[in-house]
Amino acid sequence: MKDVAQHAGVSTATVSRVLNGHAAPTPETRERVLAAIEELGYRPNALARSLRTTSTQTLGLVISDLLNPFFAEIARAVEDEARSHGYCVVIGNADESAEQEATYVRTLLDRRVDGLLLCPATDDPSLVREVSAGGVPLVLLDRTVRGATCPVVRADGSEALTALARRLVGAGHSRIGVIAGPPDTSTGRERSDVFTGALGGAAQIVHGDFRQESGSQAAAKLIDDGVTALVAMDNLMGLGALGEIKARGLRIPHDIAIAVFDDQPWFPLLDPPITVIAQPTVEMGRAAARSLLALINGQQPDDVRLSAKLVLRGSCGEAEL
């Protein structure tokens, strides 16, 4: 700032006024300061400014897996909503690791983000308690943890999962395999419980880790066990299951039916197109950002629960066409 002041021939106080949007002594003085800033390539120190204003105008977002298209779309929606309110978003990829998640969360807190959005890697509440104890506004997104008291924004797939279960049973499937997520995540546990409950417990379950390879391995085991329908509880595990089906030369839906929790742009383009449970990802991301901004502004937003929907295509039988 001193360099800018010297270059423009003004005081540092005048430079500060221009940087903060206040009036300069004259329009000509303001133009000289702006020209000096441009010529010298000066950028204000955001962290230093935050010590004075108590705000960095940044939000932290720690997502479970950046390679998962579901989370990538959510991150985009969070950014869009935050930007419309004058905030930037700094993103950390936990890579489905509780340790990496904790590292990113603490790093973002050290960078003085104004608030934090977190997609928890596990049900363990210790990290959430740590953030809450520090007084940082926190919203959980997609997943929750045991005993959470902060706002949670998520999709409810109960009705869609129940409808899918009834559809498969109605199509004559009695040996249904479930590729479930990790049981130590709220989404992994709840989706499996709702779906198998709708089947009266008559399902074979293999747990994956929300990754494509685990979906392939789970599908292989279930197909070997003689299931006639597969339901993958996230899109990457669904891709793995589709790869295994293709590798075995099985025909969908003639040899085996398949449905996937989460839609993707390419699922309708496959032959046959894939039946899915579609989550409102854009609405989830935007709602989470709004909830966090409300917390930052001293409000107490309620939990947000949006509805997922069953999208019937061709991968579970001719009856749905």
Number of C-alpha atoms within 10 A of each C-alpha: 17 12 13 23 19 14 16 21 13 16 13 16 13 20 25 16 14 18 18 9 8 12 13 18 11 8 10 10 18 21 14 18 25 17 15 20 21 12 11 11 9 13 10 11 8 12 15 11 12 16 11 9 9 13 16 20 18 20 25 24 27 27 26 26 20 18 12 17 16 20 19 16 16 22 24 16 21 25 22 18 22 23 15 9 13 9 18 19 23 16 18 21 18 23 17 19 15 16 11 16 24 19 13 19 24 14 14 22 17 9 16 20 24 23 26 25 26 24 25 27 26 22 19 16 14 12 16 24 15 14 17 15 9 9 10 17 23 25 28 26 25 23 20 27 21 13 11 15 15 18 20 26 26 26 22 20 24 18 16 21 27 17 15 25 22 15 17 24 14 11 14 10 17 15 17 25 26 26 30 27 27 18 18 13 19 19 24 22 16 17 22 24 17 19 26 21 15 19 18 10 11 14 20 15 19 19 20 25 19 24 20 21 19 22 30 22 18 26 29 16 14 22 19 9 12 12 21 21 25 28 29 31 29 29 25 25 29 30 19 22 30 23 17 20 21 12 9 10 10 14 14 21 17 12 12 20 24 26 31 28 25 25 23 15 7 9 18 15 10 10 11 16 17 27 26 32 23 19 21 19 24 18 18 24 27 20 23 30 31 18 26 25 24 14 20 17 10 10 11 13 16 11 17 16 15 17 14 22 22 22 18 19 19 22 25 30 21 11 12 13 9
